Amino acid sequence: MRRLLLGLLVALVVPAPAPAGNRVSAFYYPWYGTSSLDGAYQHWSQDGHSPPNDIASSYYPASGLYSSSDRLVVRAQMDEIRSAGIDEIAVSWWGRGSPEDQRMPMVVAAARSRGIAVAAHLEPYPDRTVDSVVADVGYLVSTYGIKTFYVYRALDLPVAQWAAAHDALHMYPGVTVYAQTPLAGAAAAGGFDGIYTYDIVTYGGNMFHRLCSEAHRMHLLCAPSVGPGYDARRGSGDPVVKLRRDGRTYDSMWRLAIAAGADRVTITSYNEWHEGTQIEPAVPRRRASYRYLSYEGAWGLHGAAAEFAYLSRTRYWADIFRKTSLLQLKTRAS
């Protein structure tokens, strides 16, 4: 029922396609499971928590605990994502045979049926190497037609090996590979096409201008990551917190990303509940002697409107980003 409120709270007009090279992309996690559909709670129970009342998040999903294997859930999520003006999802992917890989066909079908592009967020699965990433890219291109790849912690692996693999990574026309790093020079030396930051705590908006300027000097695309805040105290025990400040944190990061001349904006995240970076609707709730955080008061909103506040605001900033990008293109052409 709560998801049906989206139609009342977020404009349903599909935004115009982003200019070539300009997209709004959100990191998406298909790793959640429930006992009824998957035999056990997956991820909701990490770090010793006991769902459904006690979960590994400082926030509680407005739709309740869900399974990423549930086709109806995934379809509803894609409706929210598209209505929020997001052009692309970067799907967290942990290698062939992983639960995320097994769910990829359903996610791809649901996203593309709604006009959402699908990228892969290549995670640091056990024994990942440059050669295995090259094989992963080939697999994901040939199986799903994915052409955009974000490599998390790319520089954990040697730059020289990335450089040697450039031709193999780009053997398929249209493939674009981003490295998660602030080091534009190293990314360029490794043969990457662009950089992104993902971590919204370490890489705040005040760094975006420098990062994008350095990336553009190296002829790289710049895709800085914006996010609403960070709170992983229940998800992993990390004591570091980046407050949401009733939406001001999100606004500031968006504003600085656009001012930095970002080629695309990446959002951390649509639904990484463990780290409290999600923009997926959350509900205020007291369970298991713990009061879960909520979006109450964000941009002066309360109740159901507050639950969807970050999706609505994403649409606002995505539209501004598109208009700004179009204006920049026209200025360059004149």
Backbone hydrogen bonds in HBPLUS format (Angstrom, degrees):
<---DONOR---> <-ACCEPTOR-->    atom                        ^
c    i                          cat <-CA-CA->   ^        H-A-AA   ^      H-
h    n   atom  resd res      DA  || num        DHA   H-A  angle D-A-AA Bond
n    s   type  num  typ     dist DA aas  dist angle  dist       angle   num
A0004-LEU N   A0001-MET O   3.01 MM   3  5.22 130.7  2.26 100.0 113.6     1
A0005-LEU N   A0002-ARG O   2.99 MM   3  5.36 144.1  2.13 105.5 115.9     2
A0006-LEU N   A0003-ARG O   3.07 MM   3  5.54 158.8  2.12 109.8 116.5     3
A0007-GLY N   A0004-LEU O   3.32 MM   3  6.11 149.6  2.42 116.2 120.4     4
A0008-LEU N   A0005-LEU O   2.86 MM   3  5.27 140.6  2.01 109.2 120.8     5
A0009-LEU N   A0005-LEU O   3.09 MM   4  6.34 135.6  2.29 146.0 159.1     6
A0009-LEU N   A0006-LEU O   3.09 MM   3  5.00 130.0  2.35  94.0 107.8     7
A0010-VAL N   A0006-LEU O   2.86 MM   4  5.61 153.4  1.93 158.5 157.8     8
A0022-ASN N   A0019-PRO O   2.83 MM   3  5.28 162.6  1.86 138.7 142.4     9
A0265-VAL N   A0023-ARG O   3.02 MM 242  6.50 153.6  2.09 159.8 166.8    10
A0087-ASP N   A0024-VAL O   2.87 MM  63  5.31 133.3  2.09 136.8 151.3    11
A0088-GLU N   A0024-VAL O   3.13 MM  64  6.34 148.2  2.24 153.9 153.4    12
A0025-SER N   A0265-VAL O   2.87 MM 240  6.24 166.6  1.89 160.1 164.7    13
A0267-ILE N   A0025-SER O   2.64 MM 242  6.05 146.7  1.75 150.5 162.3    14
A0026-ALA N   A0088-GLU O   2.95 MM  62  6.42 154.2  2.02 148.3 152.6    15
A0090-ALA N   A0026-ALA O   2.85 MM  64  5.94 163.7  1.87 140.1 144.0    16
A0027-PHE N   A0267-ILE O   3.03 MM 240  6.16 172.2  2.03 166.2 163.9    17
A0270-TYR N   A0027-PHE O   2.93 MM 243  5.87 172.7  1.93 156.4 158.5    18
A0028-TYR N   A0090-ALA O   2.93 MM  62  5.73 167.2  1.95 135.6 138.0    19
A0092-SER N   A0028-TYR O   2.86 MM  64  6.07 167.0  1.88 176.3 175.0    20
A0068-SER N   A0032-TYR O   2.76 MM  36  5.15 176.2  1.76 134.7 135.3    21
A0033-GLY N   A0042-GLN O   3.15 MM   9  4.28 152.3  2.23 121.5 119.4    22
A0042-GLN N   A0033-GLY O   3.02 MM   9  4.28 159.6  2.06 102.8 106.8    23
A0038-ASP N   A0034-THR O   2.75 MM   4  5.45 155.6  1.81 152.0 160.1    24
A0039-GLY N   A0035-SER O   3.12 MM   4  4.30 133.9  2.34 109.5 113.1    25
A0046-GLN N   A0043-HIS O   3.24 MM   3  5.11 169.7  2.25 105.6 108.8    26
A0056-ALA N   A0044-TRP O   2.88 MM  12  5.25 149.9  1.97 135.6 144.3    27
A0049-HIS N   A0045-SER O   3.20 MM   4  4.62 129.5  2.47 117.9 124.0    28
A0054-ASP N   A0050-SER O   3.34 MM   4  5.03 152.3  2.42 126.6 122.7    29
A0293-LEU N   A0058-SER O   2.78 MM 235  5.89 159.2  1.82 173.8 166.5    30
A0283-VAL N   A0060-TYR O   2.90 MM 223  5.83 160.3  1.94 166.4 173.1    31
A0064-GLY N   A0061-PRO O   3.04 MM   3  5.10 162.3  2.07 107.8 112.6    32
A0062-ALA N   A0281-PRO O   3.01 MM 219  5.40 171.7  2.02 123.3 122.6    33
A0070-ASP N   A0067-SER O   3.14 MM   3  5.44 164.4  2.16 109.1 113.7    34
A0073-VAL N   A0070-ASP O   3.11 MM   3  5.31 119.3  2.49 101.1 115.5    35
A0074-VAL N   A0070-ASP O   3.06 MM   4  6.40 165.5  2.09 159.3 162.8    36
A0075-ARG N   A0071-ARG O   2.96 MM   4  6.15 159.3  2.00 148.6 154.4    37
A0076-ALA N   A0072-LEU O   3.00 MM   4  6.16 158.6  2.05 144.0 149.7    38
A0077-GLN N   A0073-VAL O   2.89 MM   4  6.16 153.6  1.96 150.6 158.5    39
A0078-MET N   A0074-VAL O   2.97 MM   4  6.24 155.0  2.03 147.5 153.8    40
A0079-ASP N   A0075-ARG O   3.00 MM   4  6.31 147.5  2.11 145.1 154.3    41
A0080-GLU N   A0076-ALA O   3.07 MM   4  6.38 156.7  2.13 147.0 152.5    42
A0081-ILE N   A0077-GLN O   2.87 MM   4  6.13 160.9  1.91 152.2 157.8    43
A0082-ARG N   A0078-MET O   2.94 MM   4  6.05 166.3  1.96 148.2 151.3    44
A0083-SER N   A0079-ASP O   2.98 MM   4  6.07 162.2  2.01 146.8 152.5    45
A0084-ALA N   A0080-GLU O   2.96 MM   4  6.10 132.7  2.19 141.4 153.6    46
A0084-ALA N   A0081-ILE O   3.24 MM   3  5.14 132.1  2.49  91.5 104.3    47
A0086-ILE N   A0081-ILE O   3.24 MM   5  5.68 159.7  2.28 161.8 157.6    48
A0085-GLY N   A0082-ARG O   2.97 MM   3  5.31 160.6  2.01 113.9 117.2    49
A0117-ALA N   A0087-ASP O   2.86 MM  30  6.18 157.8  1.91 161.6 155.0    50
A0089-ILE N   A0117-ALA O   3.00 MM  28  6.46 153.8  2.07 154.7 157.4    51
A0119-ALA N   A0089-ILE O   2.81 MM  30  6.00 170.6  1.82 162.7 161.6    52
A0091-VAL N   A0119-ALA O   2.96 MM  28  6.18 159.4  2.01 141.9 135.5    53
A0121-HIS N   A0091-VAL O   2.80 MM  30  5.33 173.6  1.81 133.2 132.5    54
A0093-TRP N   A0121-HIS O   2.97 MM  28  5.75 157.7  2.02 160.0 152.7    55
A0123-GLU N   A0093-TRP O   3.08 MM  30  5.87 173.7  2.09 163.1 163.0    56
A0098-SER N   A0095-GLY O   3.17 MM   3  5.72 161.5  2.20 133.2 135.6    57
A0101-ASP N   A0098-SER O   3.02 MM   3  5.07 121.3  2.37  98.2 113.1    58
A0102-GLN N   A0098-SER O   2.95 MM   4  6.28 157.2  2.00 155.4 162.0    59
A0103-ARG N   A0099-PRO O   3.06 MM   4  6.25 138.3  2.24 141.5 151.7    60
A0104-MET N   A0101-ASP O   3.17 MM   3  5.10 150.2  2.26  98.5 107.5    61
A0107-VAL N   A0103-ARG O   3.13 MM   4  6.37 165.0  2.15 157.6 162.3    62
A0108-VAL N   A0104-MET O   2.83 MM   4  5.92 172.7  1.83 165.9 167.1    63
A0109-ALA N   A0105-PRO O   3.05 MM   4  6.15 163.4  2.08 144.5 149.2    64
A0110-ALA N   A0106-MET O   2.98 MM   4  6.13 164.6  2.00 149.7 153.9    65
A0111-ALA N   A0107-VAL O   2.92 MM   4  6.04 163.3  1.94 154.0 158.8    66
A0112-ARG N   A0108-VAL O   2.95 MM   4  6.01 173.8  1.95 155.3 157.2    67
A0113-SER N   A0109-ALA O   3.08 MM   4  6.03 146.9  2.19 141.1 149.4    68
A0114-ARG N   A0111-ALA O   2.95 MM   3  5.41 151.3  2.03 110.3 119.5    69
A0116-ILE N   A0111-ALA O   3.00 MM   5  4.97 163.8  2.02 137.6 133.5    70
A0115-GLY N   A0112-ARG O   3.08 MM   3  4.84 167.1  2.10 103.1 105.1    71
A0120-ALA N   A0148-THR O   3.06 MM  28  6.57 158.1  2.11 155.9 160.2    72
A0150-TYR N   A0120-ALA O   2.90 MM  30  6.24 167.4  1.91 160.9 163.8    73
A0122-LEU N   A0150-TYR O   2.73 MM  28  5.98 141.5  1.87 155.5 168.4    74
A0152-TYR N   A0122-LEU O   3.05 MM  30  5.99 155.6  2.11 146.8 154.5    75
A0125-TYR N   A0123-GLU O   2.91 MM   2  5.73 133.7  2.13 107.9  94.0    76
A0128-ARG N   A0125-TYR O   3.19 MM   3  5.67 136.7  2.38 146.3 139.3    77
A0133-VAL N   A0129-THR O   3.00 MM   4  6.26 149.4  2.09 144.8 153.0    78
A0134-VAL N   A0130-VAL O   2.96 MM   4  6.28 155.7  2.02 151.1 157.7    79
A0135-ALA N   A0131-ASP O   3.07 MM   4  6.38 156.1  2.13 145.0 151.0    80
A0136-ASP N   A0132-SER O   2.81 MM   4  6.07 148.6  1.91 141.8 151.4    81
A0137-VAL N   A0133-VAL O   2.85 MM   4  6.12 160.0  1.89 155.7 159.5    82
A0138-GLY N   A0134-VAL O   3.14 MM   4  6.41 162.2  2.17 146.5 151.0    83
A0139-TYR N   A0135-ALA O   2.95 MM   4  6.18 157.5  2.01 148.7 154.9    84
A0140-LEU N   A0136-ASP O   2.86 MM   4  6.09 167.2  1.87 158.1 160.8    85
A0141-VAL N   A0137-VAL O   2.89 MM   4  5.97 154.0  1.96 151.0 157.9    86
A0142-SER N   A0138-GLY O   3.00 MM   4  6.04 169.6  2.01 146.7 150.2    87
A0143-THR N   A0139-TYR O   2.85 MM   4  5.80 151.5  1.93 146.3 154.7    88
A0144-TYR N   A0140-LEU O   3.06 MM   4  5.47 153.8  2.13 125.4 133.6    89
A0146-ILE N   A0140-LEU O   3.33 MM   6  5.78 159.6  2.37 133.2 127.7    90
A0145-GLY N   A0141-VAL O   2.78 MM   4  4.34 134.0  1.99 119.4 127.8    91
A0176-THR N   A0147-LYS O   2.85 MM  29  6.29 156.4  1.90 164.5 170.7    92
A0149-PHE N   A0176-THR O   2.89 MM  27  6.24 159.9  1.93 164.5 170.6    93
A0178-TYR N   A0149-PHE O   2.76 MM  29  6.13 169.0  1.77 165.5 168.7    94
A0151-VAL N   A0178-TYR O   2.86 MM  27  6.09 171.0  1.87 159.0 161.5    95
A0180-GLN N   A0151-VAL O   3.06 MM  29  5.99 150.8  2.15 161.4 152.6    96
A0156-ASP N   A0153-ARG O   3.11 MM   3  5.66 160.1  2.15 118.1 119.8    97
A0157-LEU N   A0154-ALA O   3.20 MM   3  6.16 170.6  2.21 122.7 125.6    98
A0161-GLN N   A0158-PRO O   3.13 MM   3  5.37 126.0  2.44 100.0 113.0    99
A0162-TRP N   A0158-PRO O   3.21 MM   4  6.63 153.0  2.29 147.4 154.8   100
A0163-ALA N   A0159-VAL O   2.91 MM   4  6.23 160.7  1.95 156.3 161.6   101
A0164-ALA N   A0160-ALA O   3.04 MM   4  6.24 155.7  2.10 143.1 149.1   102
A0165-ALA N   A0161-GLN O   3.10 MM   4  6.27 131.3  2.35 136.2 148.5   103
A0165-ALA N   A0162-TRP O   3.03 MM   3  5.08 132.3  2.27  96.3 109.9   104
A0166-HIS N   A0163-ALA O   3.23 MM   3  5.30 166.3  2.25 107.2 110.6   105
A0169-LEU N   A0165-ALA O   2.91 MM   4  6.11 157.8  1.96 162.5 169.4   106
A0170-HIS N   A0166-HIS O   3.02 MM   4  6.21 139.8  2.19 147.1 158.5   107
A0175-VAL N   A0172-TYR O   3.32 MM   3  5.98 157.2  2.38 143.2 141.3   108
A0193-ASP N   A0177-VAL O   2.85 MM  16  5.39 155.8  1.91 157.4 163.8   109
A0179-ALA N   A0194-GLY O   2.93 MM  15  6.36 158.6  1.98 143.9 144.1   110
A0196-TYR N   A0179-ALA O   3.03 MM  17  6.24 146.6  2.14 142.8 144.0   111
A0181-THR N   A0196-TYR O   3.11 MM  15  6.33 132.0  2.35 161.9 175.7   112
A0187-ALA N   A0183-LEU O   3.02 MM   4  6.31 159.6  2.06 152.9 159.3   113
A0188-ALA N   A0184-ALA O   2.86 MM   4  6.06 158.6  1.91 153.4 158.8   114
A0189-ALA N   A0185-GLY O   2.94 MM   4  6.13 158.6  1.98 145.2 151.5   115
A0190-GLY N   A0186-ALA O   2.91 MM   4  6.11 139.2  2.08 140.8 151.9   116
A0192-PHE N   A0187-ALA O   3.03 MM   5  5.44 160.7  2.07 162.4 156.8   117
A0191-GLY N   A0188-ALA O   3.03 MM   3  5.16 158.3  2.08 104.7 111.6   118
A0221-LEU N   A0193-ASP O   2.91 MM  28  6.22 166.7  1.92 139.3 142.6   119
A0195-ILE N   A0221-LEU O   2.95 MM  26  6.40 149.4  2.05 157.8 161.3   120
A0223-ALA N   A0195-ILE O   2.92 MM  28  6.04 153.8  1.99 160.4 168.2   121
A0199-ASP N   A0197-THR O   2.53 MM   2  5.57 136.9  1.71 117.4 101.9   122
A0203-TYR N   A0199-ASP O   3.21 MM   4  5.99 154.0  2.28 136.1 143.9   123
A0207-MET N   A0204-GLY O   3.00 MM   3  5.77 166.5  2.02 122.8 127.1   124
A0208-PHE N   A0205-GLY O   3.09 MM   3  5.30 156.3  2.15 109.2 116.3   125
A0211-LEU N   A0207-MET O   3.02 MM   4  6.20 170.4  2.03 160.2 163.4   126
A0212-CYS N   A0208-PHE O   2.84 MM   4  5.94 172.2  1.85 158.4 160.2   127
A0213-SER N   A0209-HIS O   2.95 MM   4  5.97 156.1  2.00 143.9 151.3   128
A0214-GLU N   A0210-ARG O   2.93 MM   4  6.10 164.3  1.96 153.4 157.3   129
A0215-ALA N   A0211-LEU O   2.91 MM   4  6.10 156.2  1.97 144.9 152.4   130
A0216-HIS N   A0212-CYS O   2.86 MM   4  5.99 165.8  1.88 151.2 154.5   131
A0217-ARG N   A0213-SER O   3.02 MM   4  6.21 147.7  2.13 142.6 151.5   132
A0218-MET N   A0214-GLU O   3.15 MM   4  6.38 137.0  2.34 138.7 149.5   133
A0218-MET N   A0215-ALA O   3.00 MM   3  5.10 129.0  2.27  97.5 111.5   134
A0220-LEU N   A0215-ALA O   2.80 MM   5  4.90 164.8  1.83 142.0 142.0   135
A0219-HIS N   A0216-HIS O   3.02 MM   3  4.74 160.2  2.06 100.6 104.6   136
A0263-ASP N   A0222-CYS O   2.90 MM  41  5.38 145.2  2.03 146.1 157.3   137
A0264-ARG N   A0222-CYS O   3.40 MM  42  6.71 149.6  2.50 150.1 149.1   138
A0266-THR N   A0224-PRO O   3.06 MM  42  6.03 174.2  2.07 148.8 149.5   139
A0226-VAL N   A0266-THR O   2.79 MM  40  6.28 152.1  1.86 164.6 169.2   140
A0268-THR N   A0226-VAL O   2.80 MM  42  5.97 165.6  1.82 158.0 163.1   141
A0230-TYR N   A0242-LYS O   2.86 MM  12  4.70 162.3  1.89 133.0 136.5   142
A0242-LYS N   A0230-TYR O   2.78 MM  12  4.70 164.2  1.81 136.3 141.7   143
A0231-ASP N   A0275-GLU O   2.80 MM  44  5.31 163.7  1.82 131.7 135.6   144
A0236-SER N   A0232-ALA O   2.86 MM   4  5.64 172.4  1.87 152.5 152.3   145
A0237-GLY N   A0232-ALA O   3.10 MM   5  6.23 135.9  2.30 150.1 152.5   146
A0247-GLY N   A0244-ARG O   3.08 MM   3  5.59 139.2  2.25 112.4 122.7   147
A0249-THR N   A0244-ARG O   3.30 MM   5  5.33 169.8  2.31 142.6 141.0   148
A0248-ARG N   A0245-ARG O   3.05 MM   3  5.30 169.3  2.06 115.4 117.0   149
A0299-TRP N   A0246-ASP O   3.05 MM  53  6.05 151.8  2.13 145.8 140.1   150
A0251-ASP N   A0247-GLY O   3.07 MM   4  6.32 170.1  2.08 156.7 159.4   151
A0252-SER N   A0248-ARG O   2.96 MM   4  6.02 163.1  1.99 145.8 150.5   152
A0253-MET N   A0249-THR O   3.12 MM   4  6.34 162.5  2.15 149.2 153.2   153
A0254-TRP N   A0250-TYR O   3.04 MM   4  6.24 166.3  2.06 157.3 160.9   154
A0255-ARG N   A0251-ASP O   2.91 MM   4  6.04 168.7  1.92 155.4 158.9   155
A0256-LEU N   A0252-SER O   3.03 MM   4  6.17 160.9  2.06 149.2 153.9   156
A0257-ALA N   A0253-MET O   2.95 MM   4  6.07 147.8  2.06 144.2 153.2   157
A0258-ILE N   A0254-TRP O   3.02 MM   4  6.26 164.0  2.04 158.0 160.8   158
A0259-ALA N   A0255-ARG O   3.03 MM   4  6.20 161.2  2.07 144.5 150.3   159
A0260-ALA N   A0256-LEU O   3.00 MM   4  6.00 133.7  2.22 133.6 144.6   160
A0262-ALA N   A0257-ALA O   3.34 MM   5  5.82 158.8  2.38 160.7 162.3   161
A0261-GLY N   A0258-ILE O   3.07 MM   3  5.45 163.4  2.10 112.3 117.3   162
A0279-ILE N   A0269-SER O   3.06 MM  10  6.46 115.5  2.49 136.8 152.4   163
A0279-ILE N   A0270-TYR O   3.23 MM   9  5.06 144.9  2.36 106.8 115.4   164
A0280-GLU N   A0270-TYR O   3.00 MM  10  5.62 138.9  2.17 159.4 157.7   165
A0276-GLY N   A0273-TRP O   3.23 MM   3  4.99 152.4  2.31  96.4 104.6   166
A0292-TYR N   A0285-ARG O   2.76 MM   7  5.42 152.5  1.83 173.3 175.3   167
A0287-ARG N   A0290-TYR O   2.90 MM   3  5.35 151.7  1.98 161.5 156.4   168
A0290-TYR N   A0287-ARG O   2.71 MM   3  5.35 147.6  1.81 121.1 131.8   169
A0298-ALA N   A0295-TYR O   2.96 MM   3  5.61 164.1  1.99 145.6 146.8   170
A0297-GLY N   A0301-LEU O   2.77 MM   4  5.00 149.7  1.86 171.1 175.8   171
A0300-GLY N   A0297-GLY O   2.98 MM   3  4.71 151.8  2.06 125.9 117.6   172
A0301-LEU N   A0298-ALA O   2.95 MM   3  5.53 163.0  1.98 119.5 124.9   173
A0306-ALA N   A0303-GLY O   3.03 MM   3  5.38 125.3  2.34 104.7 118.0   174
A0307-GLU N   A0303-GLY O   3.23 MM   4  6.64 147.7  2.34 147.2 156.4   175
A0309-ALA N   A0306-ALA O   3.03 MM   3  4.71 163.7  2.06 103.6 107.6   176
A0311-LEU N   A0308-PHE O   3.19 MM   3  5.50 127.6  2.48 106.2 119.4   177
A0312-SER N   A0308-PHE O   3.09 MM   4  6.35 165.8  2.11 161.5 165.7   178
A0313-ARG N   A0309-ALA O   2.95 MM   4  6.15 158.5  2.00 146.9 153.2   179
A0314-THR N   A0310-TYR O   2.99 MM   4  5.95 141.8  2.14 129.6 139.5   180
A0315-ARG N   A0311-LEU O   3.13 MM   4  6.45 155.7  2.19 147.5 152.6   181
A0316-TYR N   A0312-SER O   3.17 MM   4  6.52 152.3  2.25 143.0 150.5   182
A0317-TRP N   A0313-ARG O   3.00 MM   4  6.31 164.7  2.03 153.4 155.3   183
A0318-ALA N   A0314-THR O   2.78 MM   4  5.90 156.5  1.84 153.1 160.6   184
A0319-ASP N   A0315-ARG O   3.07 MM   4  6.15 157.1  2.12 145.8 150.7   185
A0320-ILE N   A0316-TYR O   3.23 MM   4  6.53 154.3  2.30 141.7 148.7   186
A0321-PHE N   A0317-TRP O   2.87 MM   4  6.09 158.2  1.92 149.7 155.7   187
A0322-ARG N   A0318-ALA O   3.02 MM   4  6.26 157.3  2.07 146.6 152.0   188
A0323-LYS N   A0319-ASP O   3.04 MM   4  6.27 166.8  2.06 150.3 153.8   189
A0324-THR N   A0320-ILE O   2.88 MM   4  6.01 162.6  1.91 152.8 158.0   190
A0325-SER N   A0321-PHE O   2.90 MM   4  6.01 156.7  1.96 146.2 152.8   191
A0326-LEU N   A0322-ARG O   2.90 MM   4  6.14 160.1  1.94 152.9 158.0   192
A0327-LEU N   A0323-LYS O   2.98 MM   4  6.17 157.8  2.03 146.8 152.8   193
A0328-GLN N   A0324-THR O   2.96 MM   4  6.20 154.6  2.02 146.8 153.6   194
A0329-LEU N   A0325-SER O   2.96 MM   4  6.22 153.7  2.03 146.3 153.5   195
A0330-LYS N   A0326-LEU O   2.96 MM   4  6.23 158.2  2.01 149.9 155.4   196
A0331-THR N   A0327-LEU O   2.93 MM   4  6.12 154.0  1.99 146.1 153.6   197
A0332-ARG N   A0328-GLN O   2.97 MM   4  6.18 158.6  2.01 148.3 153.3   198
A0333-ALA N   A0329-LEU O   3.01 MM   4  6.20 146.1  2.13 141.8 151.3   199
A0334-SER N   A0330-LYS O   3.07 MM   4  6.21 131.1  2.32 141.0 152.4   200
